[in-house]
Amino acid sequence: MLPRPGINVSDVVVQLNRYVVEAFNSPAEIDSYVNWVLFLEVRFDEWFTDVPPALLYSERFWRLTDLAVRTEPMILRETARVVDLLKVLRDTLDEMVERFASPSRYIAVLDTNVLLHHKPVTDVLWTDVVGESRVTLAIPVRVLDEMDAKKAANNQNLRDRASKRVNLLAPLVLAEASSSPVREGVDLTVVGSVDLDPDAKRRPAPPVDVDVLDTCVALRSVARTNAVFLVTGDLGMAARARWRGIDVRSMPENSGEVCPRSGVARHDVQARVLAVSNEAESKQHSTPRDGTLCRAEDERRASTATAIASKAINSPAERKKSPDPCAPFTLTMYA
């Protein structure tokens, strides 16, 4: 359950508080209570997306509609339950507005791709990436969970890199203040679940990418005039963000991870190998039909692509001893 894009969240907070006061001043009568809940349903549909039906209509509500069990204590208890819900929504939205609506700045939501496969957050010139002198880096807590999980990955290099990045983030994330300075004009904050349904924590969590995009949508609703966008180096994630109407900033190409031992950026290596491989494939004239490897000129060009990859990363023997996830593919052409 998220705030609808374009709503005035501050006005919603005022309205929620008004309905809390109305509940205490209303008589404990079933007709009065039912009409109040029906009115709240209409307002919730105006304010929020994906409102769970059970949020307002509990099992006790349906029991109250039975003429045989209409008792004042039950009405009072059900009224108190809904009032508690309204208070939670009011306080949550008010806190989010206070955190993200001021001061004036750009809010950049980061995904796992940025934290794991690009330069450390402390080394990136975020004001250049964003194009603004004041930037807040917002990291969804589910992204931190995914970073922690990468520390147990099967690949040694990935485990080591994830551990280093998590250790780097720890002082920024665990600071007592709600945000931590990263460099001049840039601070970092962690965003918890933006699902406004209090029972959401009892249900299976959505995929991390969905949670990141939900965070962008929710922050855009509470940030007022502050721009909110996703920063990623993942093409698929950028496409999904565009489909949901979320602004996207791409990480600069020179901010990619550096492969171990070679010092060559992963994107640069892949681009060079792919270019040579495509050239070899486009210039081949014939392919044997007996299932053997391509011969003569075609074999020479394919070998050239493999040699460039080996030289950029490490020798084949070293790769065999310690697999490198940054190493590009080896192109082998068959009939």
PLY file of the C-alpha trace (Angstrom):
ply
format ascii 1.0
element vertex 335
property float x
property float y
property float z
element edge 334
property int vertex1
property int vertex2
end_header
0.00 0.00 0.00
1.70 3.17 -1.22
0.74 6.86 -1.42
-0.78 7.64 -4.78
1.49 9.77 -6.99
0.49 13.41 -6.98
-1.41 13.47 -3.69
-0.72 16.16 -1.11
0.61 14.01 1.74
0.54 16.88 4.23
-3.18 17.32 3.54
-3.70 13.57 4.02
-2.04 13.82 7.45
-4.43 16.63 8.44
-7.46 14.65 7.23
-6.38 11.49 9.09
-6.09 13.47 12.30
-9.56 14.92 11.76
-11.08 11.44 11.34
-9.41 10.32 14.59
-11.10 13.18 16.43
-14.43 12.39 14.77
-14.25 8.78 15.96
-14.04 9.83 19.60
-16.99 12.20 19.21
-19.28 9.76 17.41
-21.90 7.68 19.28
-21.26 3.92 19.62
-24.00 3.01 17.18
-23.65 0.43 14.43
-25.12 2.59 11.66
-22.86 5.50 12.55
-19.80 3.26 12.62
-20.58 1.50 9.32
-21.10 4.81 7.54
-17.83 6.10 8.96
-15.90 3.06 7.69
-17.54 3.27 4.25
-16.48 6.90 4.02
-12.92 5.98 5.05
-12.80 3.35 2.31
-13.55 6.00 -0.31
-10.85 8.29 1.04
-8.29 5.47 1.28
-8.88 4.63 -2.38
-8.21 8.28 -3.21
-5.02 8.43 -1.17
-3.38 5.00 -1.49
-2.78 2.18 -3.95
-3.49 -1.51 -3.30
-5.45 -1.02 -0.07
-6.05 -4.47 1.52
-9.82 -5.02 2.10
-9.17 -6.41 5.60
-7.51 -3.15 6.63
-10.91 -1.56 7.35
-13.20 -4.58 7.18
-12.02 -6.99 9.85
-13.78 -10.16 10.95
-15.28 -8.19 13.85
-16.76 -5.68 11.38
-18.72 -8.41 9.62
-19.87 -9.82 12.95
-21.15 -6.38 13.88
-23.34 -6.33 10.79
-25.18 -9.35 12.19
-28.22 -8.07 14.09
-27.78 -10.74 16.75
-24.37 -9.55 17.93
-24.57 -5.78 17.75
-23.17 -4.72 21.11
-21.73 -1.40 22.16
-18.44 -2.87 23.49
-17.75 -4.55 20.17
-18.41 -1.32 18.30
-16.08 0.55 20.62
-13.30 -2.03 20.19
-13.60 -2.02 16.42
-13.63 1.77 16.39
-10.48 1.79 18.52
-8.78 -0.61 16.07
-9.45 1.65 13.09
-8.43 4.74 15.07
-5.08 3.09 15.87
-4.65 2.39 12.16
-5.33 6.02 11.27
-2.81 7.19 13.87
-0.11 4.90 12.47
-0.74 6.14 8.94
-0.79 9.76 10.09
2.48 9.50 12.05
4.25 7.49 9.34
3.38 9.93 6.56
4.20 12.92 8.75
7.65 11.47 9.56
8.37 10.76 5.88
7.42 14.31 4.87
9.66 15.73 7.59
12.62 13.60 6.44
12.42 14.10 2.70
10.47 17.30 1.92
13.11 19.67 3.28
15.70 21.04 2.89
15.80 21.55 -0.88
17.85 18.78 -2.54
17.82 15.92 -5.01
17.04 12.44 -3.65
18.85 9.59 -5.40
17.62 6.06 -4.65
20.46 3.52 -5.11
20.06 -0.15 -6.02
22.38 -3.10 -5.40
24.03 -2.70 -8.79
25.38 0.73 -7.85
26.66 -0.34 -4.43
28.28 -3.57 -5.60
29.46 -3.09 -9.18
30.59 0.54 -9.23
32.99 2.68 -7.26
32.41 2.91 -3.49
29.77 5.50 -2.62
32.41 7.64 -0.93
34.45 7.85 -4.16
31.68 8.83 -6.58
31.19 12.50 -7.44
27.46 12.39 -6.82
26.92 16.07 -7.47
28.26 15.50 -11.01
26.19 12.34 -11.53
23.01 14.07 -10.36
23.76 17.56 -11.59
22.85 19.21 -8.30
24.94 20.65 -5.46
22.83 19.04 -2.69
22.14 15.30 -2.85
20.69 12.71 -0.48
21.52 9.07 -1.25
18.57 6.90 -0.18
19.29 3.19 0.23
16.30 0.86 0.74
16.93 -1.55 3.62
16.19 -4.49 1.30
19.24 -3.47 -0.76
21.37 -3.77 2.37
19.89 -7.24 2.94
20.90 -8.22 -0.58
24.42 -6.88 -0.03
24.69 -8.99 3.12
23.55 -12.06 1.18
26.30 -11.50 -1.41
28.88 -12.04 1.35
27.96 -15.74 1.19
28.09 -16.01 -2.62
29.82 -19.01 -4.19
32.31 -16.81 -6.02
35.28 -15.77 -3.90
35.80 -12.42 -5.64
32.12 -11.53 -5.25
32.21 -12.47 -1.56
35.28 -10.34 -0.96
33.91 -7.34 -2.82
30.55 -7.55 -1.02
32.27 -7.78 2.36
34.42 -4.72 1.64
31.43 -2.68 0.48
29.33 -3.68 3.49
32.15 -2.74 5.86
32.46 0.61 4.09
28.72 1.28 4.42
28.42 0.16 8.05
29.60 3.43 9.71
27.30 5.45 7.44
24.28 3.19 7.94
24.63 2.63 11.69
25.23 6.27 12.67
22.90 7.62 15.34
21.63 10.43 13.10
18.98 9.73 10.48
21.51 10.57 7.76
25.31 10.54 7.49
27.57 12.88 5.50
29.36 11.15 2.63
31.22 14.15 1.20
30.53 17.84 0.75
26.91 18.38 -0.29
26.09 14.65 -0.11
24.53 12.65 2.71
23.25 9.07 2.97
20.13 7.69 4.63
18.50 4.27 4.87
14.81 3.88 3.99
12.78 1.13 5.64
9.69 -0.47 4.18
7.45 2.10 2.47
4.42 -0.21 2.52
1.89 1.61 4.68
-0.04 -1.55 5.50
0.90 -2.43 9.12
0.44 -6.14 8.33
2.84 -6.07 5.37
5.72 -7.31 7.52
3.80 -10.56 8.12
3.58 -11.34 4.40
6.34 -12.55 2.04
8.41 -9.60 0.84
8.31 -8.65 -2.86
11.46 -8.98 -5.02
14.19 -6.49 -4.12
13.87 -4.66 -7.44
10.13 -4.14 -6.85
10.86 -2.84 -3.36
13.41 -0.36 -4.73
10.93 0.96 -7.29
8.20 1.18 -4.63
10.61 3.28 -2.56
11.04 5.68 -5.47
7.27 6.03 -5.88
6.66 6.59 -2.15
9.47 9.13 -1.72
8.27 11.06 -4.74
4.89 11.46 -3.02
6.31 12.78 0.26
9.26 14.83 -1.04
7.07 17.68 -2.34
9.26 19.77 -4.67
12.43 17.71 -4.15
13.18 15.59 -7.20
13.39 11.82 -6.64
14.97 9.41 -9.10
16.61 6.03 -9.34
20.36 5.72 -9.92
21.40 2.41 -11.48
23.83 0.83 -13.91
21.40 -2.02 -14.63
19.63 -1.69 -17.98
16.69 -3.91 -17.01
16.15 -1.99 -13.79
16.25 1.31 -15.67
13.63 0.02 -18.12
11.29 -1.12 -15.34
11.66 2.25 -13.65
10.73 4.08 -16.86
7.61 1.90 -17.20
6.50 3.04 -13.75
7.12 6.70 -14.53
10.26 6.98 -12.39
13.09 9.28 -13.46
16.42 7.49 -13.90
20.06 8.57 -13.75
22.63 6.15 -15.13
25.99 5.63 -13.51
28.90 6.98 -15.60
30.71 4.31 -17.62
34.00 5.10 -15.90
32.51 4.25 -12.50
32.38 0.51 -13.19
34.07 -2.02 -10.95
37.76 -2.79 -11.51
38.56 -6.44 -12.13
41.10 -8.02 -9.74
44.74 -8.22 -10.87
44.13 -6.41 -14.16
43.06 -2.93 -13.07
40.82 -2.78 -16.15
37.21 -1.65 -15.78
34.76 -4.46 -16.42
32.69 -2.50 -18.95
35.83 -1.55 -20.93
37.03 -5.15 -21.14
33.66 -6.47 -22.24
33.30 -3.75 -24.86
36.76 -4.44 -26.34
36.27 -8.20 -26.49
32.77 -7.89 -27.93
33.99 -5.50 -30.64
36.79 -7.84 -31.74
34.52 -10.88 -31.56
31.86 -9.20 -33.69
34.50 -8.23 -36.23
35.72 -11.82 -36.46
32.19 -13.13 -36.91
31.21 -10.55 -39.53
34.31 -11.19 -41.67
34.13 -14.97 -41.71
33.62 -16.33 -45.23
32.79 -19.97 -44.70
32.13 -22.43 -41.93
32.97 -26.15 -42.10
29.99 -28.45 -41.79
31.81 -31.35 -40.14
31.47 -30.00 -36.58
35.10 -28.92 -36.22
36.30 -25.48 -35.13
36.49 -22.74 -37.73
39.77 -22.81 -39.62
42.25 -20.47 -41.29
41.35 -16.78 -41.16
38.23 -17.27 -39.04
40.18 -19.28 -36.47
42.87 -16.59 -36.34
40.32 -13.84 -35.68
38.58 -15.85 -32.96
41.95 -16.48 -31.32
42.69 -12.76 -31.41
39.52 -12.05 -29.40
40.50 -14.66 -26.82
44.04 -13.30 -26.58
42.82 -9.76 -25.89
40.55 -11.03 -23.12
43.37 -13.04 -21.55
45.80 -10.15 -21.68
43.29 -7.71 -20.18
42.34 -9.93 -17.28
44.97 -12.61 -16.53
46.52 -15.71 -18.04
44.32 -18.80 -18.64
46.26 -20.67 -15.96
45.54 -17.99 -13.38
41.86 -17.90 -14.30
41.70 -21.64 -13.81
43.16 -21.31 -10.32
40.92 -18.42 -9.28
37.82 -17.82 -11.44
37.20 -14.14 -12.07
33.57 -13.00 -12.52
34.81 -9.93 -14.38
36.45 -11.99 -17.13
34.54 -11.69 -20.44
33.33 -14.66 -22.41
35.56 -16.54 -24.88
34.08 -16.67 -28.38
34.29 -20.12 -30.00
32.50 -20.61 -33.31
31.14 -23.99 -34.43
29.53 -25.22 -37.59
0 1
1 2
2 3
3 4
4 5
5 6
6 7
7 8
8 9
9 10
10 11
11 12
12 13
13 14
14 15
15 16
16 17
17 18
18 19
19 20
20 21
21 22
22 23
23 24
24 25
25 26
26 27
27 28
28 29
29 30
30 31
31 32
32 33
33 34
34 35
35 36
36 37
37 38
38 39
39 40
40 41
41 42
42 43
43 44
44 45
45 46
46 47
47 48
48 49
49 50
50 51
51 52
52 53
53 54
54 55
55 56
56 57
57 58
58 59
59 60
60 61
61 62
62 63
63 64
64 65
65 66
66 67
67 68
68 69
69 70
70 71
71 72
72 73
73 74
74 75
75 76
76 77
77 78
78 79
79 80
80 81
81 82
82 83
83 84
84 85
85 86
86 87
87 88
88 89
89 90
90 91
91 92
92 93
93 94
94 95
95 96
96 97
97 98
98 99
99 100
100 101
101 102
102 103
103 104
104 105
105 106
106 107
107 108
108 109
109 110
110 111
111 112
112 113
113 114
114 115
115 116
116 117
117 118
118 119
119 120
120 121
121 122
122 123
123 124
124 125
125 126
126 127
127 128
128 129
129 130
130 131
131 132
132 133
133 134
134 135
135 136
136 137
137 138
138 139
139 140
140 141
141 142
142 143
143 144
144 145
145 146
146 147
147 148
148 149
149 150
150 151
151 152
152 153
153 154
154 155
155 156
156 157
157 158
158 159
159 160
160 161
161 162
162 163
163 164
164 165
165 166
166 167
167 168
168 169
169 170
170 171
171 172
172 173
173 174
174 175
175 176
176 177
177 178
178 179
179 180
180 181
181 182
182 183
183 184
184 185
185 186
186 187
187 188
188 189
189 190
190 191
191 192
192 193
193 194
194 195
195 196
196 197
197 198
198 199
199 200
200 201
201 202
202 203
203 204
204 205
205 206
206 207
207 208
208 209
209 210
210 211
211 212
212 213
213 214
214 215
215 216
216 217
217 218
218 219
219 220
220 221
221 222
222 223
223 224
224 225
225 226
226 227
227 228
228 229
229 230
230 231
231 232
232 233
233 234
234 235
235 236
236 237
237 238
238 239
239 240
240 241
241 242
242 243
243 244
244 245
245 246
246 247
247 248
248 249
249 250
250 251
251 252
252 253
253 254
254 255
255 256
256 257
257 258
258 259
259 260
260 261
261 262
262 263
263 264
264 265
265 266
266 267
267 268
268 269
269 270
270 271
271 272
272 273
273 274
274 275
275 276
276 277
277 278
278 279
279 280
280 281
281 282
282 283
283 284
284 285
285 286
286 287
287 288
288 289
289 290
290 291
291 292
292 293
293 294
294 295
295 296
296 297
297 298
298 299
299 300
300 301
301 302
302 303
303 304
304 305
305 306
306 307
307 308
308 309
309 310
310 311
311 312
312 313
313 314
314 315
315 316
316 317
317 318
318 319
319 320
320 321
321 322
322 323
323 324
324 325
325 326
326 327
327 328
328 329
329 330
330 331
331 332
332 333
333 334
